[in-house]
Amino acid sequence: MALFKKRTVGKPGEWYYCLEHRKVEEGPECPAKDRFGPYASRGEAEHAMEIARERNDEWDTDPRWHDAPAGEREDD
């Protein structure tokens, strides 16, 4: 058993979204592998999944990251 328990401490005003518990938390409560953040506000953390979906869509549709010429689909 460890003598000291290592705890991750965030800065005041940092907000996170826990993927496991699907909740917003001020300061990191859950392990880093289970959370998105930090976000500047609670409202921004509440929309973490929406933000991630939008970023994924941008990545998927960015022609700079695909080898196929514009207008051609890879599965054709």
BALOBA-1460 file (C-alpha; in Angstrom, 3 decimals):
// residues 76
<rec num="1" residu="m" x="0.000" y="0.000" z="0.000"/>
<rec num="2" residu="a" x="1.328" y="3.432" z="-0.951"/>
<rec num="3" residu="l" x="2.184" y="5.822" z="1.832"/>
<rec num="4" residu="f" x="1.053" y="8.854" z="-0.140"/>
<rec num="5" residu="k" x="-1.837" y="8.931" z="-2.558"/>
<rec num="6" residu="k" x="-1.018" y="10.840" z="-5.728"/>
<rec num="7" residu="r" x="-3.842" y="13.218" z="-6.611"/>
<rec num="8" residu="t" x="-4.140" y="15.286" z="-9.747"/>
<rec num="9" residu="v" x="-4.933" y="18.861" z="-8.825"/>
<rec num="10" residu="g" x="-6.274" y="21.345" z="-11.327"/>
<rec num="11" residu="k" x="-6.180" y="25.097" z="-11.305"/>
<rec num="12" residu="p" x="-9.205" y="26.990" z="-10.000"/>
<rec num="13" residu="g" x="-11.717" y="27.641" z="-12.762"/>
<rec num="14" residu="e" x="-10.727" y="24.645" z="-14.911"/>
<rec num="15" residu="w" x="-13.638" y="22.527" z="-16.031"/>
<rec num="16" residu="y" x="-13.577" y="18.977" z="-17.376"/>
<rec num="17" residu="y" x="-16.040" y="16.542" z="-18.900"/>
<rec num="18" residu="c" x="-15.817" y="12.995" z="-17.538"/>
<rec num="19" residu="l" x="-16.444" y="10.450" z="-20.276"/>
<rec num="20" residu="e" x="-17.062" y="7.596" z="-17.850"/>
<rec num="21" residu="h" x="-19.613" y="9.361" z="-15.626"/>
<rec num="22" residu="r" x="-20.895" y="11.712" z="-18.368"/>
<rec num="23" residu="k" x="-20.748" y="14.734" z="-16.113"/>
<rec num="24" residu="v" x="-18.995" y="18.062" z="-15.807"/>
<rec num="25" residu="e" x="-16.505" y="18.445" z="-12.976"/>
<rec num="26" residu="e" x="-14.594" y="21.432" z="-11.669"/>
<rec num="27" residu="g" x="-10.987" y="20.442" z="-11.417"/>
<rec num="28" residu="p" x="-9.956" y="16.951" z="-12.460"/>
<rec num="29" residu="e" x="-11.765" y="14.395" z="-10.330"/>
<rec num="30" residu="c" x="-11.416" y="11.412" z="-12.666"/>
<rec num="31" residu="p" x="-8.280" y="10.025" z="-14.340"/>
<rec num="32" residu="a" x="-6.996" y="11.871" z="-17.430"/>
<rec num="33" residu="k" x="-7.827" y="8.870" z="-19.649"/>
<rec num="34" residu="d" x="-11.519" y="9.374" z="-18.831"/>
<rec num="35" residu="r" x="-11.918" y="13.107" z="-19.390"/>
<rec num="36" residu="f" x="-11.866" y="15.962" z="-21.890"/>
<rec num="37" residu="g" x="-10.522" y="19.350" z="-20.879"/>
<rec num="38" residu="p" x="-9.619" y="21.633" z="-19.364"/>
<rec num="39" residu="y" x="-12.270" y="24.089" z="-20.524"/>
<rec num="40" residu="a" x="-12.489" y="27.733" z="-19.495"/>
<rec num="41" residu="s" x="-16.132" y="27.544" z="-18.377"/>
<rec num="42" residu="r" x="-18.715" y="25.086" z="-17.157"/>
<rec num="43" residu="g" x="-20.851" y="25.787" z="-20.235"/>
<rec num="44" residu="e" x="-18.015" y="24.904" z="-22.570"/>
<rec num="45" residu="a" x="-17.379" y="21.646" z="-20.679"/>
<rec num="46" residu="e" x="-21.097" y="20.798" z="-20.890"/>
<rec num="47" residu="h" x="-20.763" y="20.867" z="-24.685"/>
<rec num="48" residu="a" x="-17.566" y="18.769" z="-24.772"/>
<rec num="49" residu="m" x="-19.096" y="15.928" z="-26.788"/>
<rec num="50" residu="e" x="-20.623" y="18.366" z="-29.276"/>
<rec num="51" residu="i" x="-17.269" y="20.145" z="-29.670"/>
<rec num="52" residu="a" x="-15.507" y="16.810" z="-30.198"/>
<rec num="53" residu="r" x="-18.081" y="15.753" z="-32.829"/>
<rec num="54" residu="e" x="-17.632" y="19.058" z="-34.702"/>
<rec num="55" residu="r" x="-13.840" y="18.721" z="-34.636"/>
<rec num="56" residu="n" x="-14.062" y="15.140" z="-35.900"/>
<rec num="57" residu="d" x="-16.331" y="16.257" z="-38.754"/>
<rec num="58" residu="e" x="-13.878" y="19.016" z="-39.666"/>
<rec num="59" residu="w" x="-11.033" y="16.496" z="-39.663"/>
<rec num="60" residu="d" x="-12.975" y="13.981" z="-41.757"/>
<rec num="61" residu="t" x="-13.879" y="16.568" z="-44.392"/>
<rec num="62" residu="d" x="-10.555" y="18.453" z="-44.530"/>
<rec num="63" residu="p" x="-9.070" y="17.776" z="-47.986"/>
<rec num="64" residu="r" x="-5.547" y="18.425" z="-46.687"/>
<rec num="65" residu="w" x="-5.696" y="15.160" z="-44.731"/>
<rec num="66" residu="h" x="-6.848" y="12.873" z="-47.528"/>
<rec num="67" residu="d" x="-4.815" y="11.352" z="-50.344"/>
<rec num="68" residu="a" x="-7.722" y="11.076" z="-52.774"/>
<rec num="69" residu="p" x="-8.136" y="14.008" z="-55.188"/>
<rec num="70" residu="a" x="-10.999" y="16.376" z="-54.421"/>
<rec num="71" residu="g" x="-14.337" y="15.035" z="-55.612"/>
<rec num="72" residu="e" x="-13.274" y="11.374" z="-55.564"/>
<rec num="73" residu="r" x="-14.321" y="9.006" z="-52.798"/>
<rec num="74" residu="e" x="-11.957" y="6.423" z="-51.429"/>
<rec num="75" residu="d" x="-14.542" y="3.639" z="-51.516"/>
<rec num="76" residu="d" x="-15.369" y="4.016" z="-55.249"/>
